[in-house]
Amino acid sequence: MAPSGAAGYLAFLLHAHLPFIPCEGEEISLEEKWLFEALTESYLPLLMSWEKLDARGLDFKLTLSLSPTLMSMLLNPLIQERYVRYLDKLLELAAREERRTVGEPAFRNLALFYQQRLVEIKRAYCDTYRGNLLAPLKRLEEKGHLELITTCATHGYLPLMITPEARYAQIKIALDYFAQVMGKIPEGFWLPECGYTPGLEDLLHAAGVKYVVLATHGFLGASPQPPFAVYAPVLLNGKVAAFGRDWETSHQVWNRLTGYPGDPHYREFYRDIGYDLELDYLQPFLVGGVRGDTGFKYYRITGKGAEKEPYDFEAACGRAKEHARDFVANRRRQIAHWSALMEEPPVVVAPYDAELFGHWWFEGPYWLENVLELACGPGQNFRLTTLGAYLQRHPPRREAVTGFSSWGDGGYHKVWLNPANDWLYQGLHQAEKAMQAMAEGGARGGSLEERLIKQAARELLLAQSSDWAFILTNQTVVEYAARRAREHLQNFFRLFDCYRRGVPDAELLARLEAKHGLFPSLDYRHYCRPGYPAAFCPREEDGLLVCMLAWEYPPHHVGGLGVHVRDLSRALARCGAQVHVLTLSPEGRFTWEVREGVFVHYLPRRYPPGGDSFLYWVLQFNLEMADLGKEILTRLAPRRAILHAHDWLVAQAAWELKEALGMPLVATIHATEYGRHRGLHNELQRTIHRIEGELVKSARKVICCSRYMAAEVSRLFGPPAGAIEVIPNAVQPIEISHHAGEDSCTVLYVGRLVPEKGVQVLLRAFARLVKAYPASTLVVAGTGPYEDELKELAGRLGVADRVTFTGFVSEEARNRLLARSAVAVFPSLYEPFGIVALEAMSAGVPVVVSRAGGLAEIVEHGVTGLTFAPGDDEDLYRCLEQLFSQPHLRSELKRRAREKVAREYTWEAVARKTLAAYREVLKGGNG
């Protein structure tokens, strides 16, 4: 329950923010004047009133959010010195105004009032606070009056950023800076413009934030709907507490027509001597020589018309006291109503821009002082609280999920995204991705390159400030906002180009650091994706990036292509290349992983339909693969990169990336449609054949795994534009501890079940073998469209009970099958290479292979295995009978086969040959 009989709480939150303004030149700029006006009219009057309340022993409490850009400017010695010069100029003007208004008592009294006020402001700033306003704020926090929190680093509008990393960096850099200045990480975080989008709670929770404040409608639109409206916090997705902004307190203070600041007795903001008096008189006191507000305002609001009456500060203060009493009375009624409905004490959250008090509403600090004093007095049914203190006493009892919201006009994002400012976002979004690339690329600590990345982060942060889009929407200082946004983006992309080319511009960098050097300890690694290692991209001169495109990749693969891509990419990574594989995944979402040094990026797999729709499926995932590749490669911005496509199924993506990014293309042709089917028999096959031919012709180098395959590619498609390079496949060494004994009679086939693999030939040969060796069995491991026909054939041959069809097997299961097999048979009618034969040889299992294609290049008859004529089941039977009858031959064949594999077919050797091919392509050679 609330202490001292209080039924509930009132929680003020003031948010203080101004965009970062660089100090340039000797004269004070128009933009610096924004800060100096806020200091004179808002920040110092508020601080002085709070210290007065503290001196009187009142236990007032409120939450104050300080933006990092504002904090950095308040701590800047140059700005502190220039502000004193600004005050001195205003005091000069005050003295001149005191003389000018001698014959006008009402105005002269105001001139004397402003003069005395400026004297007090300067004394407090120079003598009491010695230019540092953060120190007294911290003291007030230590006394329990304030809770200091922060907001995004440059007040970036989070919902319109497209990468979670950019959002996280805005949050975490802000928290880091706040901790550096204030010595603690704040529990609360002000979302700029109250802008929320689903998922922010994950980033805030990861950064250590305990609570935020949401716009009223965003909070009330949560699911399930909060039963007590905005008067009790909820937990967003179990991560971060959310308070709801109270509409009634907002309406009473903010509303232009019925809110307190519109009272006729209050000072008129828009009448200032800077516009009313002669320019010659004002010229020495105008910043930049341009007419503008001076702070000397002599009229009250009076009414809606142009006629205004002189301002009376004492009368205005009387109205502020009345409005304070009205505000407090309304809170008593509000708390009484909700406390009767709730188990826990309600909290009324009243957030405002700090600049409202004093700058826009001149009497605002005096009104707030009176509200705080009344709330601390007797007779109230509520107490003041900070949001963090309330949360500690009354943690959320309910969880909720909510959608988009902001406190901007219309309640959503239109203030920050509309035809007046939409041009900002293409550059901002490109810069987000480029910044992530630099962060993940990394740099040596203390190097010029590291300074460059940090400054690029500053320029992006500054370009993301919500102030520029807001100004463009409201059409105030449009040219300034547009210039600042463009300037920061141009600076960013100049730095990014230097980084990408590996040639940092020291002069440019020093100039930008001097001008926009906020957040000196900025950690650019906050832009890295969670889990991604630092120094992500090779920065050394001979570093190479390889982007592999493959439609299959283990553990989800159909044939040997996926295994080849996996093992090659890992071997390339071991040789120092950075390898990214783009492939399909069975999961229904985009995801990635780093496995043995290889970055694997998965597209959601949409399983292929049959018939003519197959080509549309291929086109669909190729377009998605191309989009993903552009995103990744744009972020990485490699100096030297190769695009490596594996077979026709990724040809479209390869062409898209080649054209879009100007990357040289290497293609590995693992097999051809013509060879697989021994001809082209329908329109689908002819279409695939044409795509294969275009892929061959568009590649700077074509890699084939055997001389047989190289000859086939040349014969079918003509001499390619680039040279054909023969680089054989390899295998990972397979160690099997317990091999089958000499009495084993198991014959093993591993591979796809399609006609060109020749399993039908093996079944016929096996039917003859069973007659000679009744104990023999055949294991067919694999799956494919020919499976049913093969099972039917086994039945017709009378060996169905001796043949086991296992379906697809993992590599572990394959190794177990190899361990108990007497011989492995690969009876292909068409075989570009035959990696499965190499795997069996590596495992120490004797092999029998057809002399089709690349198999004949791997296995030497009578030395490393036995070979037979493709399609000749009688010849195959003779080979099997020879091995079964001569155990010593089996031992010799497997020994010599293992030695050959270990000597000639290692992935390290293949990787070195592949890297040499890449280097040749990058040098411009075709082989």
PyMOL commands that set and color helices and strands:
alter all, ss='L'
color gray80, all
select helices_A, chain A and resi 3-5+30-55+68-74+77-100+105-128+134-142+158-160+164-182+192-194+200-207+216-220+247-254+260-262+273-276+279-285+287-289+313-339+354-356+364-376+387-393+424-441+448-463+466-474+478-501+506-515+524-527+560-574+613-636+648-661+673-677+683-698+707-717+755-757+759-772+787-796+800-802+811-819+835-842+855-858+873-885+887-904+907-922
alter helices_A, ss='H'
color red, helices_A
select strands_A, chain A and resi 8-16+62-66+146-151+189-190+211-214+234-236+240-244+347-353+382-384+399-400+545-549+578-585+591-595+598-604+641-646+665-668+701-704+723-726+746-750+777-781+803-807+823-826+847-850+866-868
alter strands_A, ss='S'
color yellow, strands_A
deselect
rebuild
show_as cartoon
